[in-house]
Amino acid sequence: MKYILLLSFFAIVIFGCAKKNVPVTTPAPAATAAVPSPDAAKIDAATSAVTSDKSAAMGHDIYTAKCGRCHGLKKVDDYTTTQWAPIMERMAIKARLDSTEKANVIAYVQLAAKAR
């Protein structure tokens, strides 16, 4: 009986810690027109704000899918952006994030982090 319980425990641990494939879709980047205008600086600023919002939204999806896979999700606003930097460096490797996914998660964390 002890061997069955021990074997069951190890099976649960092994299957519980196995890599889970969570599909994360990233939308294709939008094409931008290269038409010079007098308000180009304003347009560029607005475009970068929209892009950072999209990056943060994609980062949130990646954060919940890949970071929540192995442990409970941390509340993003419990940490400042400076506190998140070493956490992201360490955990991006463990979560096997590529550079785009890492940048999107960092954008999300920076947007939602505690102000300090």
C-alpha positions in Angstrom: 0.0 0.0 0.0 2.9 2.4 0.8 4.4 1.7 -2.6 1.2 2.5 -4.4 0.9 5.8 -2.5 4.5 6.7 -3.1 4.2 5.8 -6.8 1.0 7.9 -7.1 2.7 10.8 -5.4 5.7 10.8 -7.8 3.4 10.4 -10.8 1.4 13.5 -9.7 4.6 15.5 -9.1 6.1 14.5 -12.5 2.9 15.2 -14.4 2.2 18.4 -12.5 5.6 19.9 -13.3 5.7 18.8 -16.9 5.9 21.5 -19.5 2.5 22.6 -20.7 2.2 23.9 -24.2 0.1 27.1 -24.0 -0.4 28.7 -27.4 0.3 32.4 -27.4 -0.7 34.2 -30.5 0.9 37.5 -31.4 -0.9 39.6 -34.0 1.0 40.7 -37.1 2.5 44.2 -36.8 0.5 46.9 -38.4 1.9 48.6 -41.5 2.6 52.4 -41.1 2.5 54.9 -43.9 5.6 57.0 -44.4 3.9 60.2 -45.3 5.7 63.3 -44.0 3.5 65.9 -42.4 4.0 68.9 -40.1 2.5 67.0 -37.2 4.7 64.0 -37.7 6.1 64.2 -34.1 2.6 64.2 -32.7 1.7 61.2 -34.8 4.8 59.3 -33.9 4.2 59.9 -30.2 0.6 58.7 -30.6 1.7 55.7 -32.5 4.3 54.7 -30.0 1.7 55.1 -27.2 -0.7 52.8 -29.0 2.2 50.3 -29.8 3.2 50.3 -26.1 -0.4 49.7 -25.1 -0.6 46.8 -27.6 2.7 45.4 -26.3 1.4 45.7 -22.7 -1.8 43.9 -23.6 0.2 41.1 -25.3 2.5 41.1 -22.3 -0.4 40.6 -20.0 -1.6 37.6 -22.0 2.0 36.1 -22.0 2.3 36.9 -18.3 -0.9 35.0 -17.4 -0.2 32.1 -19.7 3.5 31.4 -19.2 4.2 32.9 -15.7 1.1 31.3 -14.2 2.1 27.9 -15.6 4.6 27.1 -12.8 3.5 29.2 -9.9 0.8 31.6 -8.7 0.8 35.0 -10.4 2.3 37.8 -8.5 0.3 41.0 -8.3 2.2 43.3 -10.6 1.5 46.4 -8.5 3.2 44.8 -5.5 6.6 45.7 -7.0 8.2 48.7 -8.6 9.7 48.7 -12.1 13.2 48.6 -10.5 12.2 45.6 -8.4 10.7 43.9 -11.5 14.0 44.2 -13.6 15.9 41.4 -11.8 12.8 39.2 -11.5 12.2 39.5 -15.3 15.8 38.7 -16.1 15.7 35.5 -14.0 12.2 34.3 -14.8 12.3 35.0 -18.6 15.0 32.3 -18.9 13.0 29.8 -16.8 9.8 30.6 -18.8 11.7 30.3 -22.1 10.5 33.7 -23.3 11.9 34.9 -26.6 13.0 38.5 -26.9 9.7 39.7 -28.2 7.7 38.0 -25.5 10.1 39.3 -22.8 9.8 42.8 -24.2 6.0 42.6 -24.1 5.9 41.3 -20.6 8.3 44.0 -19.5 6.0 46.6 -21.1 3.1 45.2 -19.2 5.0 45.1 -15.9 6.2 48.7 -16.4 2.7 49.9 -17.2 1.1 48.2 -14.2 3.9 48.4 -11.6 3.7 50.3 -8.4 4.8 53.9 -8.8 7.9 55.0 -6.9 
